[in-house]
């Protein structure tokens, strides 16, 4: 799992049919405190996330395909949660 923040959305009018009707978001990676890390990734939203929200991202193709219930989907990353808080012990 990766911690991230939604920083934008992606519109693609010509794409694989799997992406039809799906929200594709640009997510910057963050550390547990919420500070931005240098990497970004593209993820399919499954939870209704939006710009500025901290999110949990599953960044592993097979797991992502299981979340979207498609064994052939051309997908690597999927947003699986919106973070309310992060507490370190």
C-alpha positions as CSV (number, residue, x, y, z in Angstrom):
1,X,0.0,0.0,0.0
2,X,1.1,3.5,-0.7
3,X,0.1,6.7,1.0
4,X,-0.8,9.5,-1.4
5,X,-2.7,12.7,-2.2
6,X,-4.9,13.3,-5.2
7,X,-3.4,16.1,-7.2
8,X,-5.3,15.9,-10.4
9,X,-7.5,13.9,-12.8
10,X,-6.7,12.5,-16.2
11,X,-9.1,12.6,-19.2
12,X,-8.5,10.2,-21.9
13,X,-11.0,10.1,-24.8
14,X,-9.1,7.4,-26.7
15,X,-8.2,4.4,-24.5
16,X,-8.7,0.8,-23.7
17,X,-12.4,-0.1,-23.2
18,X,-11.6,-1.0,-19.6
19,X,-11.2,2.7,-18.8
20,X,-14.6,3.7,-20.2
21,X,-16.6,5.4,-17.4
22,X,-13.8,5.1,-14.8
23,X,-12.2,8.0,-12.9
24,X,-8.5,8.1,-13.5
25,X,-6.6,10.2,-10.9
26,X,-3.0,11.6,-10.6
27,X,-1.7,10.8,-7.1
28,X,1.5,12.1,-5.5
29,X,3.2,9.8,-3.0
30,X,3.4,11.2,0.6
31,X,5.2,10.2,3.7
32,X,3.1,9.3,6.8
33,X,3.1,12.9,7.9
34,X,1.6,13.9,4.6
35,X,4.7,15.5,3.0
36,X,5.0,15.1,-0.7
37,X,7.5,12.6,-2.1
38,X,9.0,13.1,-5.6
39,X,7.0,10.3,-7.3
40,X,3.5,10.4,-8.8
41,X,1.4,7.6,-10.1
42,X,-1.8,7.1,-12.0
43,X,-4.6,5.2,-10.3
44,X,-8.2,4.2,-10.9
45,X,-10.5,5.5,-8.2
46,X,-12.8,3.0,-6.6
47,X,-13.9,5.0,-3.5
48,X,-15.0,8.4,-4.8
49,X,-11.7,10.2,-4.0
50,X,-11.2,13.8,-5.2
51,X,-8.5,16.5,-5.4
52,X,-6.6,17.2,-2.2
53,X,-7.7,14.0,-0.4
54,X,-5.2,11.7,1.2
55,X,-5.7,8.2,-0.2
56,X,-4.5,4.6,0.1
57,X,-3.2,3.2,-3.2
58,X,-2.7,-0.5,-4.0
59,X,0.2,-0.4,-6.5
60,X,0.4,-4.0,-7.6
61,X,-1.2,-5.1,-10.9
62,X,-2.7,-8.4,-9.9
63,X,-4.1,-7.0,-6.7
64,X,-5.5,-4.0,-8.5
65,X,-7.2,-6.3,-11.1
66,X,-8.8,-8.2,-8.2
67,X,-10.2,-5.0,-6.7
68,X,-11.8,-4.0,-10.1
69,X,-12.9,-7.7,-10.6
70,X,-11.2,-8.0,-14.1
71,X,-8.5,-10.5,-14.6
72,X,-7.5,-8.9,-18.0
73,X,-7.7,-5.2,-17.0
74,X,-4.6,-3.1,-18.1
75,X,-4.2,-1.6,-14.7
76,X,-1.4,-1.3,-12.1
77,X,-2.7,1.0,-9.4
78,X,-6.1,1.5,-7.7
79,X,-7.2,3.9,-5.0
80,X,-8.8,1.7,-2.3
81,X,-9.3,4.1,0.6
82,X,-9.6,7.7,1.7
83,X,-7.4,8.4,4.7
84,X,-8.9,10.1,7.8
85,X,-5.8,10.1,9.9
86,X,-2.4,8.5,10.2
87,X,-1.0,7.8,13.7
88,X,2.5,6.5,14.4
89,X,3.1,4.5,17.5
